[in-house]
Amino acid sequence: MPEPGSRATVAEWLAEHPHAYSRSELLRVWSRWDVDSAARAGAVARLAPAVYASPAHARDPLVRGEAIALWNSHALVTGELALFLYAHELPAPPIADAVVPYGAHPRTPQGVRVIQRAPAKFRSSPSGVPCVLPERALLDAWHLATAARSKSVFYEALWARATTASALSRELARTPKVRGRRALEQLLGHFSDGAMSPVEVFARTEVFVGTEWAAFERQASIAVAGRTYRADMLHASTRVIIELDGRRYHAKSDRAERDRIRDAELASRGYVTVRLSPRDLADRAEWCRQMVRGAVASRRVA
């Protein structure tokens, strides 16, 4: 905060500082008239009772999280906003979710959805905002999302490594009531059945589905040049491998180099590798199927 007597107006100062501030903090520098008149004029946004920010920063996810913490000292951010704070590559949600203790009846800010339950035993503060743990945030996000959105929430959070399938499974086991529990258990069951990553589960359940793909072996072991490689999917008779590359893991230079060596060694034994990214699978599933069909068909002709 600036020193009392700052020449900048409250609106000017907030515009330069993308954070939420309590009314008491602002009144250390500016008068009640300064703050109230700026709010009435729309030059300052009121995010919650006695919590303010610049209108330019009012939709910033971090500012929204800070505003929840200032609004209620017992509140913890959860759901998709908490997931964003743990992994900034995730989409910022239009609605912020917050957990408050049972019996609390705070005046809920606009754009905030409140959940009442027993205080969390564990918490964290990504970007300085008090949040539930990421596995709890993902479970809440799944529970609160529409049926059409819930799977996307699941995959996006795991792809971004905001949390893990095993941590989510443990949290689900501790939670008696969850909307769409059976569907979530089925998705998590694929990890118990050998799936190594969320992109592999997505491929199994959303892209390569049906009898056409039954000939592909999942997580197949291939011995080459004294090494044993594992293929995400293998069509053994044509030696076509499908590799489902995660965004972070395979983007690292050392991993990319190992992939290059692996592909070369497998190619020397007659294997062809088709690499597909999560974005390929999510945005152009039919194109992915066409690429794999084409690879298999060309090998059969050869």
Residue, then its C-alpha position, 0 to 999 in steps of 0.5 A: m500500500p502507498e503511504p498516507g497522502s499519496r497523490a494517486t487516486v484510489a482508482e489510479w493506484l488500484a489500476e496499477h496493482p492487480h490485487a484485491y484489497s479490503r476497505s480497511e486497507l484502502l482507508r489507511v490511505w484514502s478517505r471514505w469519501d474517496v473510496d465510496s465516490a470511486a465505487r459509485a462512479g464505477a472507477v473501483a469495483r466492489l468484489a465482495p462486502a468491503v473488498y475492492a479492486s480495479p475494474a480492469h482486474a476484477r475478472d482476474p482469477l487470482v484477484r477473485g481468489e484474494a477477494i474470497a479470502l478477504w471476504n471471509s477468513h474461514a473460506l477456502v477456494t475450491g472447484e475450478l478456480a482452485l484448480f486454476l490457482y494450482a495450474h494456471e494453464l487451466p481455464a479460468p471459470p466464470i463462477a468461483d466456488a468457496v467452502v465455509p464452515y457449517g452454520a456460517h451465513p455470510r452475505t455471498p458475493q456476486g459470482v461466488r457459489v458457497i458450499q457449507r461443510a466441516p472445516a478442511k483438515f488440510r489446505s494449501s495456498p497456491s499464489g497466496v490464496p487459501c484453497v482446499l487441496p487439489e484433489r478435493a478441488l477436483l472432486d468439488a469441481w466434478h460434483l458441481a459441473t454439469a454432466a457435459r462439463s464434468k469429464s472435461v474438468f477431470y481430464e483437464a486437471l489431470w493433464a495439467r497435473a494439478t493433481t493425480a488419479s490416485a489422490l483423487s481416488r483416495e479423496l473419493a473414497r473418503t467422500p460419501k456423497v458425490r454427484g456422478r460417482r459411478a461415472l467418476e469411478q469408471l474413469l478412475g478404474h481405467f488407471s487400476d486396469g493399467a492406463m498410465s496417464p489421463v490421455e490414455v484413458f481419454a483415448r480409450t473412452e472417447v476416441f478409440v472406442g468399439t470393435e474396430w480397435a479391439a485388435f490393439e493391445r494396450q501397454a504392450s511390451i516390445a523388446v528392441a536392441g536389448r531394451t524393453y519399450r512399452a507402447d500405449m497401443l500396439h497393432a501387432s500384426t502390422r507393427v503400428i504403435i500409437e503413442l499418446d504424448g502428454r503435453r508437459y512430459h514429452a515437451k521437455s528436451d531430454r524426453a523428446e530426445r529419448d522419444r527420438i531414439r526410441d522411435a528410431e530403434l523401433a523403426s529399425r525393427g519395422y515398427v511405425t509410431v503414430r504420436l498423438s497429443p491430448r489436443d489432437l485427441a480432444d479437438r480432432a478425434e476423427w482425424c486421429r482415427q483416420m491417421v491410425r487407420g491409414a497407418v494400419a492399411s498402408r502396412r497391410v498393403a506393404 
